[in-house]
Amino acid sequence: MILKMTNKDKDFYKYMGKFFGSRLVEKQINDRIYDDDKKEWYLYLESDNVEAFVSIENKKIKNIYCYKERSLEKLLKHIKKEEKIATSILTKKYQEIYIKCGFEIANKENYKNFIVIQ
């Protein structure tokens, strides 16, 4: 199941609270996750557990994480149908999934842990 939420929604922290400030998540993706007010969040749930999430602010993907790569792939394909995504800087961790989902890698060289997608 896919949910679209903001940090103002009733169950947002029930699903997302454990990811904010998580050193494990930060270590896996080389990025920190913040619950900024302007972000919209897409969550991919299985049995009420978050398997993947993506945050978007001003048409740019800001945060991305998955427990199961196939869940992130499904989520990104859903988002591409719903949103016109602007050029975004994302963790390199999921580069193969970005390509599978039809995003173009614009820059592979300028960032150590991140890439630019279009």
MARRO-742654 format. One record per residue (C-alpha): residue number from 1; residue in three letters; x, y, z. Coordinates in steps of 0.05 Angstrom, whole numbers. Layout:
// residues N
- NUM_ALA_X_Y_Z
...
//
This chain:
// residues 118
- 1_MET_0_0_0
- 2_ILE_24_70_-16
- 3_LEU_8_129_29
- 4_LYS_21_203_16
- 5_MET_30_244_80
- 6_THR_59_305_112
- 7_ASN_86_313_182
- 8_LYS_19_343_201
- 9_ASP_-20_278_187
- 10_LYS_-45_239_247
- 11_ASP_-5_175_237
- 12_PHE_57_205_206
- 13_TYR_103_195_266
- 14_LYS_74_126_278
- 15_TYR_103_106_211
- 16_MET_163_152_205
- 17_GLY_185_169_276
- 18_LYS_237_114_280
- 19_PHE_274_139_218
- 20_PHE_288_210_243
- 21_GLY_356_212_278
- 22_SER_369_138_263
- 23_ARG_444_127_259
- 24_LEU_431_61_224
- 25_VAL_392_95_168
- 26_GLU_444_150_163
- 27_LYS_500_100_158
- 28_GLN_464_60_104
- 29_ILE_448_119_59
- 30_ASN_502_170_79
- 31_ASP_446_222_91
- 32_ARG_404_247_148
- 33_ILE_328_246_147
- 34_TYR_291_308_172
- 35_ASP_216_319_180
- 36_ASP_214_389_150
- 37_ASP_145_421_146
- 38_LYS_146_432_71
- 39_LYS_159_359_52
- 40_GLU_108_310_25
- 41_TRP_123_238_40
- 42_TYR_106_176_-1
- 43_LEU_109_113_41
- 44_TYR_107_42_15
- 45_LEU_76_-3_69
- 46_GLU_73_-78_77
- 47_SER_34_-104_137
- 48_ASP_34_-33_167
- 49_ASN_111_-30_163
- 50_VAL_148_22_122
- 51_GLU_188_-15_69
- 52_ALA_208_47_31
- 53_PHE_197_122_32
- 54_VAL_211_184_-10
- 55_SER_203_256_11
- 56_ILE_190_311_-40
- 57_GLU_196_387_-31
- 58_ASN_185_436_-89
- 59_LYS_183_377_-139
- 60_LYS_253_354_-116
- 61_ILE_265_287_-82
- 62_LYS_298_304_-16
- 63_ASN_301_238_23
- 64_ILE_299_167_0
- 65_TYR_306_101_36
- 66_CYS_285_29_31
- 67_TYR_286_-35_70
- 68_LYS_267_-75_8
- 69_GLU_292_-51_-60
- 70_ARG_231_-78_-97
- 71_SER_187_-34_-52
- 72_LEU_228_28_-71
- 73_GLU_223_10_-144
- 74_LYS_147_6_-139
- 75_LEU_144_70_-100
- 76_LEU_187_110_-149
- 77_LYS_147_85_-209
- 78_HIS_83_108_-173
- 79_ILE_114_176_-158
- 80_LYS_135_186_-231
- 81_LYS_62_177_-251
- 82_GLU_38_226_-197
- 83_GLU_92_280_-198
- 84_LYS_137_317_-246
- 85_ILE_203_309_-210
- 86_ALA_255_364_-217
- 87_THR_330_351_-219
- 88_SER_348_323_-150
- 89_ILE_411_304_-112
- 90_LEU_404_235_-81
- 91_THR_445_182_-46
- 92_LYS_484_137_-94
- 93_LYS_461_76_-55
- 94_TYR_400_66_-100
- 95_GLN_430_87_-167
- 96_GLU_410_22_-202
- 97_ILE_338_31_-178
- 98_TYR_335_103_-204
- 99_ILE_357_79_-272
- 100_LYS_307_21_-271
- 101_CYS_252_71_-256
- 102_GLY_270_115_-316
- 103_PHE_310_170_-282
- 104_GLU_371_195_-318
- 105_ILE_436_201_-279
- 106_ALA_461_271_-296
- 107_ASN_525_273_-256
- 108_LYS_566_216_-228
- 109_GLU_631_252_-212
- 110_ASN_621_314_-169
- 111_TYR_596_283_-104
- 112_LYS_627_227_-63
- 113_ASN_562_197_-36
- 114_PHE_509_230_-80
- 115_ILE_487_234_-152
- 116_VAL_443_281_-192
- 117_ILE_381_251_-224
- 118_GLN_333_281_-276
//
